[in-house]
Amino acid sequence: MKLKRLLIAGAALALTALPAAAGELSFWHAYAGQQDKIDFITFALDEFAKKHPDITLDVVAAEQSAYKTKLNTAMASGNPPDVFYTLPGGFLNAFVKGGQMYALDADLAKDGWRDSFLESAIAQTSKDGKTYAVPVDVDSVVFWYDKALFAEKGWTVPKTYDELMALAEKVKGEGLVPFSLGNKDSWPATFWFQYMEMRLKGSGVVASFVNGDAAATLGAEGEKAFQTVAEIAKKEYFPIGFNGMSDQEANMLFLNGQAAMLLNGTWQIGASADAPEGFELGYFAFPSVSGGAGDQTDVLAGVAASFGISEKTDNKADAVTLLKFLSSPEVMTKYVELRKTMVTVKGATTEAAAGPVLYGISNDLMNAAGHLDSFYDTAMPPAATNIYYTTLQGVLDGSVAPADGAKRLEDALKANK
């Protein structure tokens, strides 16, 4: 098989997909710029080449930061790639609304392909009863802590939100930051708001707006969730200047023992690889909230990436062959091994490939969860996501009142743009 590996060097290089010849597919992905991602896609495409020498791939790679813009441009210009990486939720749904995605349901129904995926993951790449992309990996959000630090200080893992706040006060009294947070890019603080909304009201709140439910509402719980995160900021449980601090800077505070806990995704396992000697990464679930109406076992967990096929491609059979290979147990288990990220294919997140921490989250928290609620910011349409980000930053710095923040976000969700 002939592989043309084109690495995108900068934003000035336009991505233009040309019509594919028979047996040839254009394939775009966002796995450039990070070594574990490069290792995975190199393995996957090399193995595909061995098993399907009759299919030629024109491969275009970009970094995540530039990929979304470039794919949007290609789709808008009517020159989409045949097979491509896409984010679930609002990003994918925009293409679905435009009639640009090939529905995979007939193919998924064959040979047990659909049954190989976690149903909760398939739901995140589906709209109006049809599935438009195959989900690849799934990230969940938990609290992270250094077991050695907790043992040294005699701290115990909190089970309830009240216990979490009591622990935060103890940590602050020790001269440490209770919760590391770098919210410069807006998304890290969303985990705090979403978990509070999930615990207070329940999962599926944003999904109900996106699905056009006329009765969808944040409820009084939305204001309460904003109020709660505002109180944490006011008590100075986050680092000084956290709204201008990067996620990477917040991670360094955590790894260096300057911050006791961090609410972040399972990618934290990889981010902790260079921790100082003696650091032992531990995790615990977001605690239960007294009086909350939501299922207190629910986990914030969303599909982080997926692959879809353009409706315009003339070579759908080979495109499906590529998707089946990329989502095969062999490839997905290698994905877990290389990237230390959970995948959506049943049985592929093995303990040997994942390691004890990731496997524990998958086996103990994910499997026991009443519901998995996808990331609000990826589920929302783009305009609502931007309002979500700016509103939450304002609530955290005190410039937006919690009640105003809740109304602003609900109005944006109802607009569904």
C-alpha positions in Angstrom: 0.0 0.0 0.0 1.2 3.5 -0.8 0.9 5.9 2.1 1.4 9.6 1.5 2.0 11.1 4.9 1.5 14.8 4.7 2.3 16.6 8.0 0.7 20.0 8.3 3.4 22.5 9.1 1.2 25.5 9.7 -2.1 27.3 9.3 -1.0 28.7 5.9 -1.1 25.3 4.3 -4.6 24.7 3.0 -6.1 21.2 3.1 -7.9 20.3 -0.1 -9.4 16.9 -0.7 -9.4 15.7 -4.3 -11.8 13.1 -5.7 -10.4 9.7 -4.9 -9.7 7.1 -7.6 -10.9 3.6 -7.3 -9.2 1.9 -4.4 -7.9 5.2 -3.1 -9.2 7.2 -0.1 -8.3 10.5 1.4 -7.9 10.2 5.2 -7.5 13.1 7.6 -6.7 12.9 11.2 -5.7 15.1 14.1 -3.0 12.9 15.6 0.0 15.1 14.7 2.1 17.0 17.2 2.0 14.6 20.1 4.2 11.5 20.2 1.7 9.0 21.7 -0.8 10.0 19.0 1.7 9.7 16.3 2.8 6.3 17.6 -0.8 5.1 17.5 -1.7 6.3 14.0 1.6 5.1 12.6 0.9 1.6 14.0 -2.7 1.6 12.8 -2.0 2.7 9.2 1.1 0.4 8.9 -1.1 -2.6 9.9 -3.9 -1.5 7.6 -1.4 -1.3 4.7 -0.3 -4.9 5.4 -3.9 -6.3 5.5 -5.4 -4.2 2.7 -2.7 -3.6 0.1 -5.4 -2.9 -2.5 -6.5 0.3 -0.8 -4.3 3.4 -1.1 -4.6 6.2 1.5 -3.7 9.8 1.0 -3.1 10.7 4.6 -3.3 14.3 5.9 -2.4 15.0 9.5 -2.8 18.1 11.5 -2.6 19.2 15.2 -5.8 19.3 17.1 -5.7 23.1 17.5 -5.7 23.7 13.7 -7.6 20.6 12.6 -11.2 21.8 13.4 -10.8 25.0 11.4 -9.3 23.3 8.5 -11.9 20.5 8.4 -14.7 23.1 8.7 -13.2 25.0 5.7 -13.0 21.8 3.6 -16.6 20.8 4.4 -17.9 24.3 3.7 -16.1 24.4 0.3 -17.6 21.1 -0.8 -14.3 19.3 -0.9 -14.4 17.0 2.2 -12.0 14.1 2.8 -13.4 10.6 2.3 -12.7 9.4 5.9 -11.9 11.8 8.7 -11.4 12.4 12.4 -14.2 14.3 13.9 -15.3 15.4 17.4 -18.7 14.2 18.6 -21.6 16.4 19.7 -22.1 19.8 18.2 -19.1 19.7 15.9 -20.3 16.5 14.2 -23.9 17.5 14.3 -23.2 20.6 12.2 -22.0 18.3 9.4 -25.0 16.1 9.9 -27.4 19.0 9.6 -25.7 19.9 6.3 -26.2 16.5 4.9 -22.5 15.9 4.7 -22.2 12.7 6.7 -22.8 9.1 5.6 -25.1 7.2 7.9 -23.3 4.0 9.1 -26.3 2.1 10.5 -26.6 -0.5 7.7 -22.9 -1.3 8.0 -22.9 -1.3 11.8 -25.8 -3.9 11.7 -23.5 -6.4 9.9 -21.2 -8.9 11.6 -21.9 -7.6 15.1 -20.0 -4.4 14.4 -22.4 -2.2 16.4 -22.5 -4.6 19.3 -18.7 -4.3 19.7 -19.1 -0.7 21.0 -20.3 0.6 24.3 -23.9 1.8 23.6 -23.3 4.9 25.6 -20.5 5.8 23.2 -22.5 5.1 20.0 -25.2 7.4 21.4 -22.7 10.3 21.4 -22.0 10.0 17.7 -25.7 9.5 16.7 -28.4 12.0 15.9 -32.1 11.5 15.2 -31.8 7.8 15.4 -28.9 7.4 13.0 -25.2 6.9 13.7 -22.8 9.1 11.7 -19.3 8.2 13.1 -17.7 5.4 15.0 -16.5 6.5 18.5 -12.8 5.8 19.2 -11.8 6.8 22.7 -13.6 7.9 25.8 -12.3 10.1 28.6 -13.8 10.4 32.1 -13.2 13.0 34.7 -12.3 12.2 38.3 -10.4 13.8 41.1 -6.7 13.1 41.1 -4.4 13.2 44.2 -0.9 12.2 45.3 -1.3 9.1 47.6 2.1 9.8 49.2 1.1 13.4 50.1 -2.3 12.3 51.5 -0.6 9.6 53.6 2.0 12.1 54.9 -0.6 14.6 55.9 -3.1 12.0 57.2 -5.8 13.1 54.8 -8.5 10.6 53.7 -10.4 10.5 50.4 -13.7 12.4 50.7 -16.9 10.6 49.9 -19.3 13.5 50.2 -19.1 17.1 49.0 -19.2 18.4 52.5 -16.1 16.2 53.3 -14.4 17.6 50.2 -14.9 21.1 51.3 -13.7 20.3 54.8 -10.6 18.7 53.4 -10.0 21.8 51.2 -10.0 24.0 54.3 -7.4 21.7 55.9 -5.2 21.8 52.8 -5.4 25.6 52.6 -4.4 25.7 56.3 -1.3 23.8 55.4 -0.3 26.5 52.9 -1.2 24.5 49.9 -3.7 25.0 47.0 -6.6 22.7 47.6 -7.6 22.3 43.9 -5.3 23.0 41.0 -7.0 24.7 38.1 -5.7 26.5 35.0 -8.7 27.9 33.2 -7.0 30.1 30.6 -8.5 28.0 27.8 -11.9 27.9 29.5 -12.6 24.2 29.3 -11.0 23.0 32.6 -13.5 24.8 34.9 -16.4 23.2 33.0 -15.9 20.0 34.9 -16.7 21.7 38.2 -20.0 23.2 36.9 -21.1 20.0 35.0 -20.5 17.7 38.0 -22.5 19.9 40.3 -25.3 20.1 37.7 -25.2 16.3 37.4 -25.3 15.7 41.1 -28.0 18.3 41.8 -30.3 17.7 38.8 -29.1 14.6 36.9 -27.4 13.6 33.7 -28.6 14.4 30.2 -29.4 18.1 30.9 -27.5 19.5 27.9 -28.5 16.6 25.7 -32.1 17.4 26.2 -31.5 20.9 24.8 -29.5 19.6 21.9 -32.2 17.0 21.1 -34.8 19.7 20.9 -36.8 18.9 24.0 -39.2 21.8 24.6 -39.2 21.1 28.3 -35.4 21.2 28.6 -34.1 23.4 31.4 -31.1 23.9 33.7 -33.6 24.5 36.5 -32.8 26.0 39.8 -29.9 23.6 39.9 -28.1 25.6 37.2 -27.9 28.7 39.3 -26.9 26.5 42.3 -24.1 24.9 40.4 -22.8 28.3 39.3 -23.1 29.6 42.9 -21.1 26.6 44.2 -18.2 27.0 41.9 -18.2 30.8 42.6 -18.0 30.0 46.3 -15.0 27.8 45.8 -13.2 30.5 43.9 -14.1 33.1 46.5 -12.7 30.9 49.3 -9.4 30.8 47.3 -9.4 27.1 47.0 -8.1 27.5 43.4 -4.7 29.0 42.6 -4.2 32.7 42.5 -4.8 33.9 38.9 -6.3 30.6 37.8 -8.4 32.1 35.0 -5.1 33.3 33.3 -3.2 30.1 34.1 -2.8 27.3 31.5 -3.8 23.7 32.2 -0.1 22.8 31.9 0.8 25.3 34.6 -1.9 23.9 36.9 -0.6 20.4 36.3 2.9 21.4 37.4 1.5 22.8 40.7 -0.2 19.5 41.2 2.8 17.3 40.3 5.2 19.4 42.4 3.0 19.0 45.5 1.9 22.7 45.6 -1.7 21.7 45.0 -3.4 18.7 46.7 -6.1 17.8 44.2 -7.0 18.2 40.5 -10.4 17.6 38.8 -9.4 16.5 35.3 -9.7 13.9 32.7 -8.1 10.5 32.4 -5.4 12.0 30.2 -3.9 13.1 33.5 -2.3 9.6 33.7 -0.1 10.5 30.7 0.4 14.1 32.0 1.7 12.6 35.3 4.4 10.5 33.7 7.1 13.0 34.5 6.1 13.5 38.2 8.9 13.8 40.7 10.1 10.6 42.4 7.8 9.5 45.2 4.7 10.9 43.6 1.9 8.2 43.4 -1.1 9.1 41.4 -4.5 8.2 42.9 -8.0 9.0 42.0 -11.5 9.2 43.5 -15.0 9.9 42.2 -16.6 13.3 42.4 -18.3 13.1 45.8 -22.0 12.8 46.4 -24.0 16.0 47.1 -26.5 15.8 49.9 -30.0 16.3 48.7 -29.0 16.1 45.0 -31.7 14.6 42.7 -29.1 13.1 40.3 -27.8 9.6 40.4 -24.7 10.1 42.6 -22.8 7.4 40.8 -22.9 9.1 37.4 -19.6 9.9 35.7 -18.7 12.7 33.5 -17.4 10.8 30.5 -17.4 11.7 26.8 -16.2 10.4 23.5 -13.1 12.4 22.7 -12.7 11.4 19.1 -14.5 9.5 16.3 -14.2 8.8 12.6 -16.8 9.4 10.0 -17.3 9.1 6.2 -18.3 11.8 3.8 -21.6 11.4 2.1 -19.9 12.6 -1.1 -17.3 9.8 -1.3 -17.7 7.4 -4.2 -15.8 4.7 -2.4 -17.9 4.0 0.7 -17.1 0.2 0.8 -13.4 0.8 1.2 -14.1 3.7 3.6 -16.2 1.3 5.8 -13.4 -1.2 5.6 -11.0 1.4 7.0 -13.4 2.3 9.8 -13.9 -1.3 10.8 -10.1 -1.8 11.0 -9.5 1.3 13.0 -12.2 0.2 15.5 -11.1 -3.4 15.7 -10.1 -4.9 19.1 -6.5 -5.4 17.9 -6.1 -1.7 17.0 -8.1 -0.4 20.0 -6.1 -2.4 22.5 -2.9 -1.0 21.0 -4.5 2.5 21.3 -5.0 1.9 25.1 -1.4 0.6 25.4 0.2 3.5 23.6 -2.0 6.4 24.8 -3.2 5.1 28.2 -6.8 6.2 27.3 -10.0 4.1 27.5 -11.6 3.1 24.2 -15.2 2.5 23.2 -14.7 -1.0 22.0 -15.8 -3.6 24.6 -13.1 -5.6 26.2 -10.3 -3.6 24.5 -9.4 -1.6 27.7 -7.5 -4.5 29.3 -5.6 -4.2 32.5 -2.4 -5.2 30.8 -2.7 -2.5 28.2 -4.2 0.2 30.5 -2.3 -0.2 33.7 -3.8 -0.3 37.1 -5.1 3.3 37.5 -6.9 3.5 34.1 -8.2 0.0 34.4 -9.5 0.8 37.9 -11.4 3.8 36.6 -12.8 1.8 33.7 -13.7 -1.2 35.8 -14.8 0.4 39.1 -16.2 3.8 38.2 -17.4 3.6 34.6 -18.9 0.1 34.9 -20.7 1.0 38.1 -22.0 4.4 36.9 -25.8 4.8 36.5 -25.1 7.1 33.5 -22.2 8.5 31.6 -22.8 12.2 30.8 -20.9 13.5 27.8 -18.9 16.8 28.0 -21.2 19.7 27.9 -18.9 21.9 25.8 -18.6 19.3 23.0 -22.3 18.4 23.1 -23.4 22.0 22.7 -23.5 23.8 19.4 -20.5 26.2 18.8 -22.2 29.5 19.7 -23.6 28.1 23.0 -20.2 26.6 23.8 -18.6 30.1 23.5 -21.2 31.6 25.8 -20.7 28.7 28.3 -17.0 29.4 28.4 -17.2 33.2 28.9 -20.1 32.9 31.3 -18.3 30.4 33.6 -15.1 32.5 33.6 -17.2 35.5 34.6 -18.9 33.6 37.4 -15.6 32.4 38.7 -14.0 35.9 38.7 -17.1 37.5 40.2 -18.0 39.6 37.2 -21.2 37.6 36.4 -23.7 36.7 39.1 -24.7 33.0 39.3 -28.3 33.7 38.5 -27.3 35.8 35.4 -24.9 33.1 34.4 -27.6 30.4 34.5 -30.0 32.5 32.5 -27.4 33.4 29.9 -26.5 29.8 29.4 -30.0 28.5 29.3 -30.9 31.2 26.7 -27.9 30.1 24.6 -28.9 26.4 24.8 -32.5 27.2 23.8 -31.2 29.1 20.8 -29.4 25.8 19.8 -26.8 27.6 17.7 
